[in-house]
């Protein structure tokens, strides 16, 4: 087949750079343009030095964009919805990696983002971008909104339990530990090395916006679920580790939980169930996932109660952003969804 022409809008950030890295080596893709208003006219490797000699692409302005088969939008929150009509003039297929179109309800959007959505008419037209949940819709979709990294890490382990109505929907407690790259490549007082190094900093004990995605994707009945979500920054560059505590409606043994996960995820190429009896890596570890599109899921049943602890990990720039977007792209075009994403990770690192 002829190569699919794509352009990356907002390609100078960490997510944009990771996406470019993947696209450069995708056998079915040709990158037509990459934009960055702060790097116009400069080689892509000026922003992403790891791409030296991998490409001679230069950044252009968004005003110089031409038509292409698909646009990847890696813009700051709010930018995509402001300019979406301009993007529609360039491509009928769009994958948005921002948070602008993740929620399908404008009231919930205003509740969590504290302002009105500029284009609420489009919210239900974007497919929510976790392939394991929405693969069938993606096959015919023209618009996809990639899921948040914390939401992805949390939704995937919880989904089988909620889908089968196995948990108390008011009591789920989630705590995520995240690396510094989640905050983007703009420096701040909080990211200054003496302040960030060695830190274990609770930065969003309540009210994290990714909670809205989790509630949306796990609410199956008429009643909206409740979750209790907290986020902590730790001394790590890439990665998310989510620890979720669920409370079962009826007691399950560990063998039942194994069976449940196999039922949902046994054939999923990028989900691994990680639960060993010995060794350093008995449960998911973000360090092993750097550069990969995997989500690792582990669990432990509390012998003294109906609580199950779910442990899940991803690379926030891959399965939490660029990798998951490329996986969705592959599905949209009828390609093997593993194409360009089969890197297994490094050890040690």
C-alpha positions as a printed Julia matrix, in Angstrom:
349×3 Matrix{Float64}:
   0.0     0.0    0.0
   1.1     3.61  -0.53
   2.36    5.38   2.54
  -0.06    7.31   4.72
   0.88   10.99   4.9
   0.63   12.4    8.41
   1.55   15.69  10.03
   2.31   16.36  13.68
   0.99   19.64  15.07
   2.92   20.79  18.13
   5.9    18.51  17.71
   8.5    20.1   19.98
   7.23   18.76  23.31
   7.99   15.4   24.9
   4.87   13.73  23.51
   5.46   15.18  20.05
   9.06   14.02  20.07
   8.1    10.51  21.08
   5.45   10.38  18.38
   7.91   11.56  15.72
  10.38    8.89  16.85
   7.76    6.2   16.34
   6.44    7.54  13.04
   9.9     7.81  11.47
  10.29    4.04  11.64
   6.7     3.05  10.84
   6.75    1.18   7.51
   3.38    2.56   6.37
   3.88    6.23   7.29
   5.41    9.3    5.71
   5.72   12.37   7.93
   4.74   15.33   5.77
   5.19   18.19   8.25
   5.93   18.86  11.91
   4.99   22.18  13.48
   6.37   24.18  16.36
   5.95   27.93  16.71
   9.08   28.24  18.87
  11.32   26.19  16.52
  10.15   27.34  13.07
  12.79   26.64  10.44
  14.97   24.56  12.75
  15.73   20.88  12.41
  13.57   18.56  14.49
  16.68   17.27  16.26
  17.16   20.74  17.81
  14.21   19.96  20.07
  14.77   16.2   20.09
  18.52   15.48  20.03
  17.89   11.73  20.15
  16.68   12.04  16.55
  20.0    13.26  15.14
  20.61   11.6   11.79
  17.23    9.87  12.0
  15.55   12.66  10.07
  16.25   15.88   8.18
  12.77   17.26   8.88
  12.46   20.9    9.89
   9.75   22.47  11.99
   7.23   24.64  10.17
   4.59   27.04  11.45
   1.04   25.77  11.85
   0.06   28.39   9.25
   2.22   26.55   6.7
   0.45   23.22   7.1
  -0.79   21.53   3.96
  -3.41   18.83   3.53
  -2.58   15.29   4.63
  -4.25   11.98   5.36
  -4.21   12.38   9.15
  -3.25   15.01  11.7
  -1.79   14.17  15.09
  -2.46   17.07  17.47
   0.08   17.36  20.3
  -1.01   20.79  21.47
  -1.47   22.29  24.95
  -4.87   21.9   26.52
  -7.44   24.22  24.94
  -5.66   24.77  21.64
  -7.29   21.96  19.66
 -10.87   23.02  20.39
 -10.08   26.63  19.48
  -8.62   25.7   16.1
 -10.44   22.5   15.22
 -12.2    23.9   12.14
  -8.84   24.9   10.64
  -7.61   21.36  11.23
 -10.72   19.89   9.58
  -9.8    21.87   6.47
  -6.46   20.03   6.35
  -7.54   16.48   7.16
 -10.75   14.6    7.81
  -8.92   12.25  10.17
  -7.53   13.56  13.45
  -5.99   11.98  16.53
  -5.88   14.53  19.35
  -3.42   13.82  22.16
  -4.65   16.65  24.38
  -7.51   16.52  26.88
  -9.86   18.63  24.77
 -12.17   15.89  23.47
 -11.78   13.08  26.0
 -15.08   13.68  27.78
 -18.35   13.14  25.95
 -20.46   15.34  28.22
 -20.13   19.13  28.19
 -21.47   19.48  31.75
 -18.84   17.11  33.07
 -16.2    18.95  31.05
 -17.12   22.26  32.68
 -17.26   20.61  36.11
 -13.7    19.27  35.83
 -12.02   21.89  33.64
 -13.8    24.95  35.1
 -14.75   26.55  31.79
 -17.16   25.92  28.96
 -16.08   23.79  26.02
 -15.8    25.83  22.82
 -17.1    22.99  20.59
 -19.4    20.8   22.68
 -21.06   19.6   19.47
 -17.93   17.55  18.73
 -17.53   15.82  22.1
 -19.56   12.75  21.18
 -17.91   12.49  17.76
 -14.46   11.67  19.12
 -13.79    8.05  20.08
 -12.1     7.74  23.46
  -8.62    6.48  22.72
  -7.99    3.3   24.72
  -7.9     0.59  22.02
  -8.6    -2.26  24.41
 -11.96   -0.66  25.23
 -12.95    0.94  21.92
 -11.24   -1.06  19.18
 -14.42   -1.65  17.19
 -15.36    2.05  17.12
 -11.81    2.93  16.09
 -12.02    0.75  13.01
 -14.46    3.18  11.41
 -13.52    6.35  13.31
 -12.21    9.55  11.78
 -11.75   11.34  15.1
  -9.97    9.87  18.14
  -9.06   11.53  21.43
  -6.14    9.83  23.14
  -6.71    8.98  26.79
  -4.83   10.57  29.67
  -1.83    8.68  31.01
  -3.08    8.41  34.6
  -6.53    7.46  33.35
  -5.12    4.74  31.07
  -3.03    3.24  33.86
  -6.05    3.15  36.13
  -8.9     2.21  33.8
  -7.3    -0.9   32.3
  -6.92   -2.88  35.56
 -10.3    -1.73  36.89
 -12.33   -2.27  33.75
 -13.0    -6.05  34.03
 -14.27   -5.65  37.59
 -16.59   -2.76  36.79
 -17.79   -4.29  33.53
 -18.84   -7.42  35.43
 -20.39   -5.43  38.31
 -18.1    -7.05  40.87
 -17.17   -4.03  43.02
 -18.71   -1.52  45.38
 -18.92    1.45  43.01
 -18.5     4.08  45.77
 -15.32    2.86  47.45
 -12.52    2.56  44.88
  -9.36    4.33  46.07
  -6.6     5.12  43.56
  -3.14    6.53  44.14
  -0.81    7.2   41.21
   2.9     7.95  41.34
   4.14    9.82  38.29
   7.41   10.87  36.7
   8.45   14.41  35.87
   7.89   14.12  32.11
   4.16   14.09  32.79
   4.46   17.81  33.46
   5.81   18.54  29.97
   9.03   20.21  28.88
   8.37   23.71  30.25
  10.48   24.41  33.32
   9.03   25.7   36.58
   9.99   26.11  40.22
   8.56   22.66  40.91
  10.68   21.03  38.19
  13.94   22.75  39.21
  16.39   19.93  39.92
  17.09   20.73  43.61
  13.35   20.81  44.21
  12.38   17.78  42.16
  15.27   15.37  42.82
  14.47   12.91  45.61
  10.93   14.26  45.86
   7.83   12.36  46.88
   5.36   15.22  46.5
   1.59   14.99  46.72
   0.5    17.47  44.06
  -3.16   16.54  43.5
  -4.69   14.83  46.54
  -8.19   15.43  45.17
  -9.81   16.84  42.05
  -7.44   15.46  39.41
  -8.98   15.97  35.95
  -8.18   12.43  34.83
 -10.77   11.3   37.39
 -13.44   12.4   34.93
 -12.17    9.97  32.29
 -12.09    7.12  34.78
 -15.67    7.82  35.91
 -16.85    8.09  32.31
 -15.29    4.83  31.16
 -16.23    2.75  34.2
 -19.85    3.89  34.65
 -21.94    1.2   32.98
 -25.32    1.57  34.65
 -27.59    4.55  35.14
 -25.73    5.46  38.33
 -22.4     7.27  37.99
 -19.59    5.66  39.96
 -17.5     7.42  42.58
 -13.73    7.13  42.8
 -11.22    8.58  45.23
  -8.1     9.58  43.3
  -4.79   11.09  44.43
  -1.58   11.83  42.52
   2.02   12.01  43.75
   5.16   13.16  41.95
   8.24   11.02  42.52
  11.89   11.13  41.45
  11.43    9.4   38.1
  11.45   10.84  34.56
   9.09    8.45  32.76
   6.4     6.25  34.13
   3.14    5.92  36.05
   2.45    3.41  38.81
  -1.18    3.19  39.9
  -2.25    1.39  43.07
  -5.99    0.88  43.19
  -7.96   -0.53  46.11
 -11.3    -2.09  45.19
 -13.86   -3.75  47.46
 -15.67   -6.77  46.09
 -19.42   -7.26  46.36
 -18.8   -10.96  46.87
 -15.64  -12.78  47.74
 -13.36  -13.93  44.92
 -10.31  -16.12  45.14
  -7.09  -15.2   43.36
  -7.72  -17.92  40.79
 -11.03  -16.16  39.95
  -9.18  -12.88  39.39
  -6.69  -14.64  37.11
  -9.61  -16.06  35.15
 -11.24  -12.63  34.89
  -8.12  -10.97  33.51
  -7.52  -13.79  31.05
 -11.1   -13.45  29.84
 -10.63   -9.75  29.07
  -6.98   -9.4   28.16
  -5.49  -12.75  27.15
  -5.4   -11.77  23.47
  -4.42   -8.14  23.98
  -0.96   -7.48  22.51
  -0.03   -4.7   24.92
  -1.39   -5.9   28.26
   0.67   -8.21  30.45
  -0.44   -9.7   33.75
   2.55   -9.52  36.09
   2.25  -11.51  39.31
   5.23  -13.6   40.38
   5.93  -15.46  43.59
   9.6   -14.49  43.83
  12.22  -12.08  42.52
  12.52   -8.28  42.4
   9.81   -7.79  39.8
   6.84   -9.65  41.25
   4.49   -6.8   40.39
   4.47   -4.11  37.67
   7.46   -1.76  37.64
   7.48    1.4   35.44
  11.25    1.2   35.03
  10.88   -1.93  32.87
   8.38   -0.21  30.58
  10.42    2.79  29.42
   9.94    3.19  25.68
   7.29    0.46  25.42
   3.57    0.46  24.7
   2.75   -2.13  27.37
   0.48   -1.77  30.35
   1.51   -4.23  33.07
  -1.15   -5.25  35.58
  -0.73   -7.1   38.86
  -2.98   -7.82  41.83
  -3.11   -9.11  45.38
  -6.19  -10.29  47.23
  -6.36   -9.28  50.89
  -6.78  -12.51  52.87
  -8.5   -10.65  55.71
 -11.16   -8.71  53.8
 -12.93   -8.33  50.46
 -10.29   -5.83  49.29
  -8.2    -6.41  46.15
  -5.14   -4.28  45.47
  -4.47   -3.69  41.76
  -1.02   -2.51  40.67
  -0.55   -1.19  37.13
   2.24    0.58  35.28
   2.93    2.26  31.94
   5.38    4.64  30.28
   3.36    7.87  30.3
   4.88    9.04  27.0
   4.11    5.75  25.26
   1.02    3.81  26.38
  -0.05    7.05  28.05
   0.39    9.19  24.93
   2.32    8.64  21.68
   2.34    4.83  21.67
  -1.36    4.53  22.37
  -2.09    7.13  19.66
  -0.08    5.12  17.15
  -1.86    1.93  18.21
  -5.16    3.69  17.5
  -3.82    4.93  14.16
  -2.95    1.36  13.15
  -6.47    0.23  13.98
  -8.03    3.11  12.01
  -6.13    2.09   8.89
  -6.63   -1.65   9.24
  -2.97   -2.31  10.0
  -1.56   -4.77  12.51
  -1.89   -2.66  15.64
   1.54   -3.73  16.86
   3.24   -2.09  13.84
   5.96    0.26  14.99
   5.34   -0.6   18.64
   7.03   -3.93  19.31
   9.97   -2.59  21.33
  10.09   -4.71  24.52
  11.95   -2.28  26.78
  15.43   -2.25  28.28
  16.89   -3.99  31.3
  18.86   -2.88  33.19
  18.45    0.83  32.78
